[in-house]
Amino acid sequence: MRLYVFATRLCFRLVPDRPSAYKSRLMSAPKWRRGIFYPDKFMLKAGIVGLPNVGKSTLFNALTRSRKAEAANYPFCTIDPNVGVVTVPDARLYPLQKIVKTNVVIPAAIEFVDIAGLVKGAAAGEGLGNKFLTHIREVDAIVQVVRCFEDPDIHHVAGNIDPVSDIEVITTELVLADLEAVQKRLGSIAKDAKRGDKEALAQEAVLKKLEPHLNSGKPALLLALTPEEKAISRLFWLMTDKSTIFACNVKESDLATAATNPHVLKVREYVQTHLACEAVVISAQIESDLVDLAPDEAQAFLKELGVDESGVGALIHATYHLLGLRTYFTAGEKEVRAWTIHAGDTAPKAAGVIHSDFERGFIKAETVAYDDLIKCGSVAVAREKGLYRMEGKEYVVKDGDVLVFKFNV
């Protein structure tokens, strides 16, 4: 049996704004339809965090092209997290669209969660900290917004602009919360470990490595662990074990010269040296303003500011790769679609993202690299040149592969 594309536009449109309605409608649908696309199963989450009044909610609104999050000049204007599904810009979809001659293009997506601002003492419950920390535990990666602009009209909880200090406050609170979680876990498995339970002993060994590391003020992500130990560590849902990217939020007037902005330079140096992380520059206010403009108007506005492109696309791509995600494509007359997989996933795993039956009954995957297909201009020419090939169960799908799955159930 051969599949080129499953049309899923109706289901996809219901995801961003009404997930509960989507789930209800999905579960009332015939069983064959339920497996097409379940966002809770396949879509990973990135949480937007930072101190109050650094631009988190403004950035969230820009990313999701909405006004869902309240942005106000006082702490904790966001309490319950705002959630939005963000499409991943991918220029490769449109040349594929021309080759297969379809009107439907569906990009990949990530879920962003706008989490209320943390403050010093959050690990001890300050500023409703325990509630907010719980929200952070539930995401897969963290985007930490750092204020890199001066503005006397916008209050800063510390009274002065010091982005490195802001990062240290957030890091300290997350480390302290993780340390408490590790110590509680050690206590809860102590009896099982004493009587020789293998699983408890394995967890105890990793926890005893994590405890002194966290106690020294270092994030769990920086602790050198074997692959097996890392798998065990993930069971503890530690916040500092999540991949993190820093978004340096600058003023509109500083965007064109952000590369020499002293605050941005300090952030980049600090996160690379102390946290082994990367930083991107964004002007949350500009990005929020662009939401209301047509694409050509937005491009003209950016050029007036001396900037070639929006920072939102760069941040979305950076977050996508931070989560360890990759994209493959299906392309046919009905639609061209980008599918999200993890780096290192095999062909059956990739097929399972479309439908569990495709993974269960996987036989082969017809595969052609995106660049090869574009150069050839058609599948027929790619076949003639030997660039269109058959791959089996052990094939590791590469970013940009265009796939057709053969399966039998």
Stockholm file with secondary structure:
# STOCKHOLM 1.0

chainA/1-409         MRLYVFATRLCFRLVPDRPSAYKSRLMSAPKWRRGIFYPDKFMLKAGIVGLPNVGKSTLFNALTRSRKAEAANYPFCTIDPNVGVVTVPDARLYPLQKIVKTNVVIPAAIEFVDIAGLVKGAAAGEGLGNKFLTHIREVDAIVQVVRCFEDPDIHHVAGNIDPVSDIEVITTELVLADLEAVQKRLGSIAKDAKRGDKEALAQEAVLKKLEPHLNSGKPALLLALTPEEKAISRLFWLMTDKSTIFACNVKESDLATAATNPHVLKVREYVQTHLACEAVVISAQIESDLVDLAPDEAQAFLKELGVDESGVGALIHATYHLLGLRTYFTAGEKEVRAWTIHAGDTAPKAAGVIHSDFERGFIKAETVAYDDLIKCGSVAVAREKGLYRMEGKEYVVKDGDVLVFKFNV
#=GR chainA/1-409 SS CEECCCCCHHHHHHTTTCHHHHHHHHHHSCHHHHTSCCHHHHCCEEEEECSTTSSHHHHHHHHHTSCCSCCCSSTTSCCSCEEEEEECCCTTHHHHHHHHTCSCEECCEEEEEECCCCCTTGGGTGGGHHHHHHHHHTSSEEEEEEECCCCTTSCCTTSSCCHHHHHHHHHHHHHHHHHHHHHHHHHHHHHHHHTTCHHHHHHHHHHHHHHHHHHTTCCGGGSCCCHHHHHHHGGGCCGGGSEEEEEEECCGGGSTTGGGCHHHHHHHHHHHHHSCCEEEEECHHHHHHHTTSCHHHHHHHHHHTTCSSCHHHHHHHHHHHHTTEEEEEEECSSCEEEEEEETTCBHHHHHHHHCHHHHHTEEEEEEEEHHHHHHHSSHHHHHHTTCCEEECTTCBCCTTEEEEEEECC
#=GC SS_cons         CEECCCCCHHHHHHTTTCHHHHHHHHHHSCHHHHTSCCHHHHCCEEEEECSTTSSHHHHHHHHHTSCCSCCCSSTTSCCSCEEEEEECCCTTHHHHHHHHTCSCEECCEEEEEECCCCCTTGGGTGGGHHHHHHHHHTSSEEEEEEECCCCTTSCCTTSSCCHHHHHHHHHHHHHHHHHHHHHHHHHHHHHHHHTTCHHHHHHHHHHHHHHHHHHTTCCGGGSCCCHHHHHHHGGGCCGGGSEEEEEEECCGGGSTTGGGCHHHHHHHHHHHHHSCCEEEEECHHHHHHHTTSCHHHHHHHHHHTTCSSCHHHHHHHHHHHHTTEEEEEEECSSCEEEEEEETTCBHHHHHHHHCHHHHHTEEEEEEEEHHHHHHHSSHHHHHHTTCCEEECTTCBCCTTEEEEEEECC
//
